[in-house]
Amino acid sequence: MLERWRYLLVGCFALWALACTEPLYHGLDEAQANAMVVELSRAGFGATKVPDPADATLWVVQVPRAERVEAWERLQQAGLPRPVQSGFGDFYPGAGLIPTSQEERVILQYATAQEVRTSLLKIDGVVDAHVHLVLPQKARVQLSNAPKAEPRASVLVRWRVLESEEPPLSEEEVRALVAGAVEELKPEAIEVVMTRATMAPVQEREAVFAAVGPLVVAPQSASMVKALIVGMALMIMALSAGLVVLVVRRRQQEGL
């Protein structure tokens, strides 16, 4: 009997804990989930990660229900979760149709831009980045006196303040990174725009509670706690009635 009660109480408390939190993002790898939990914890949110029920190799980041909207806004400001980046292997066909020279130029242009963006996003403090490349079509026959079209690029970097008020990298460093990744691209042909992300200041959150009898819980969990209390009361009544019936039957058998 005691074992049954213990399992019943554990199940009730597990349901209560699940009712107090709500998933924020599903299907995250461990690195993404850790980064999100760290960011939210630094901002004062009660974030945790749990295995994703749909895939044991992935994770779910969850927060208290009352903090869900603010937590989502905080992650958006921090550029989390990071977008899944595509590289050359995702664009170049491994077999089958052979792309034309025009198609190959477009693929090279887009894939290179994505590779550079991935490199920028790996820098601490860079929230988001976009790279636009213009690679001119190479003429099959180049006349000696004809002007040669030069490649050019534009880069938008969105950054956030970490330990200092300065951006995590300078415009010259961005130009050097992009120019080193694109053949014949000169640093002076790269336009760089640096914009600072506005992060909401970390604020102390005043806890708001609701009273359910002698218990004090979050307002969003009050209805669930009431349902659990009523359910436990009904179970106790049912068990008590069953015990009374059992005792009466046993006495009747002993009287016979």
N, C-alpha and C positions, 0 to 999 in steps of 0.2 A: 504493500500500500504506500509506504513512504517513497519507494522508488518511483511510483507513478506520479505522486505529487511533485517530486523533484523535477521530473521531465516536463510536467505541465507548467511549472513556474519558469523553467528555462525557456520553453517555447513562447510563453507569454512575453517575457522580457525581450526575446529576440524580435518578436513582432513589434513590440514597442520601439525598439531601437531602429528598426527599418522604417517605421512610420515617421520618425523624427528627421530623417535625411531623405534627400532626393538626388538622383543621378544628374550630373551636369553634362558629361560627355561620355560616349561609349566607344569601344573599339580602338583604344589607344595602346601604343606600345609602351613599354615600361619607362623609357627615357622621356617621352612626352608626358606621361602621367606624373612622373616625379617632378618635372619642371613646373607643371600646373599646380601641384600640391605645394611646392616650395613658394611659388608666387602668391598663391592665395593665403598661405600661412603667414607670410611676411606682411600681408595686408590686413591680417587680423581675422581671417575667415577660418572656420572649423572644417577644413577640407581633409578628406581621406581618400585613399584609393583601395578598390576591392577588385577581385578577379571578375572579368566579364562573363556573365552566364552563357553568352552565345559562343565564346571562344576562350578556353582556359589560358591561352597564351597572351591574351589582351587584357586591358584593364578598364575600369570605370572610375571616374572621379566624381565623388559625391560631396554635397555640402548640406548643412541644415536648410530646411525648407524656407525659413524666414530670410536666408541670405542668398537664395538662388539667383535672383535678378542682379543684385549688386556684384555677386561673384562672376556671373557671366560677363557683365560690363567690364570688370577688371581684367579678365582674360582677353577680351577683345582689345582693350587698350594696350595690353602687353604683347599682342600679336601671337597669342597662344590659343589653340594648339598650332604648331607650325604647319604650313601647307605641305602636302606631299609633292616633292619636286620631281621633275622628269629630266632625264639626261639624254645623251645621244642614243643609248640603247633602246629608248622608248619610241624613237622617231624613225630611225633607219631600219628599213625592212631587212630581216635576216635572209629571206629567200623569196622567190616569187617574182613579182613585177620589178623591173629596173626603173627607178625614177628618171625623169628627164633632167636636163641640166638646170632648167628653171625650178623644177620641184626640189632638186637637190640643194639649190641655193637657198630656197625658202626654209627647207628643213634645217640646214646648217645654221642659218640665221637665228631661227627660233630656239633650236637646241642649245646653241652657244649662249644665248641670252639666259636660258634657264640654268645652265651650268654656272654662269657668273652670279646669278641671283642666289643660287644655293650657297656659293662661297660667301656672299655678303651676309646672308642670314646666319651663318655660323659665327659671326663676330658678336661678342657680348655687347648688348646695348642696342643692336639693330633690331627694330621691331618688324619692319617690312622693307622690301626693296623691289623695284621694278626696273628692268633693263630693256631698252629698245635699241636694236641694232639695224643699221641700214648697210647692207653689203651690196655694192653695185655689181651688175652683171658684167663679167669679164668678156670683152670682145674677142672673137676668134682671131681677128686680124687687127692689130693695133697700129694705126698710122703714127709716124714719128712726130708730126706736128699737131695731132689731135689731143685735146685735153684729157687727162686720165681722171676718171671718177674715183674719189677717195672714199673709203668707208667712214662712217660716222656713227655716233651713239649718243643716247641720252639716258641718264640714270636718276632715278628718284629713290632717295634713302630716307626712311622714317626711323628716327632713333629716339631713345629715351635716356633720361638721366640715371646714372648709376652712382658712382662715388663722387664724380665731379660734374660741373655744369657744362663741360665741353663735350662735343660729340665723340663717339668712340673711335672715329677715324676722320681724317681731313679730306677735303675735296681732291687734293693732290694724290692721296693714297687711293681714293676710289678710281681716279683716272689711271693710275699705274696698274691697278688690279684689272680693270677692263681692257686697257691697251695690251697688257701681257697675255690676255686670253684670245684676242682677235688679231689675225694676221694683217699686217700693214695698217693697223689702226693707230693713229697718232694721238697722244694725250690731248693736244690742243683741239682735236676734233670731237671731244667728248664734253657734253654739257652735263653738269651735275647739279641737282637740286637737293638740298638737305633740309628736312623739316622735322621739327621736334614734336614728339607725341605728347599730348596733354594727359598726364596721369592724375587721377583723383587722389588727393592726399589721404594717407592712412588715418582713419578716425577710430576713436574708441567707441565701440558699439554698446549702448546701454541695453542690457538684457531685459526683455519683456516676457513676463510669465503669466500664466493663468492658474487659478486654484481649482483643483478637482478634489473636493473633500479635504483631507489632510495633505494631499500631494500638491506640489507646485511644478507645473510643466510648461512647455512652450505652447502658445495659443494654438498653433497648427496641430498639436498633438492632443489637445484636450478631448476632442471627440473620440479619438482612438483609445485613449486611456479610459474614458467612460465606458466604451464598448467592452474593453478588456475586463473592467471591474464587474460589469453586469454579467459577462460571460463566466467569469470565475465564480460569481455568486450563484449563478444557475448551476454550475458544475458542483459546487459545494452542497447546494440543496438536493441535487440528484443523487450525489454520493450519500448524503445523510439519509435520504428516503430509502435508498438501496440497503444501507446498513440497518435501518429500523426493520425493514422487511426481512432481512436475513436473520436478525435477532429473534423476531417473532416466530419465524418458521422453526428456528432451532429449539425454542422453548416448547413449541407445540409438539415437535418430534420427541423431546425429552419427556413431555407429559404422557405421550402415548407409551 
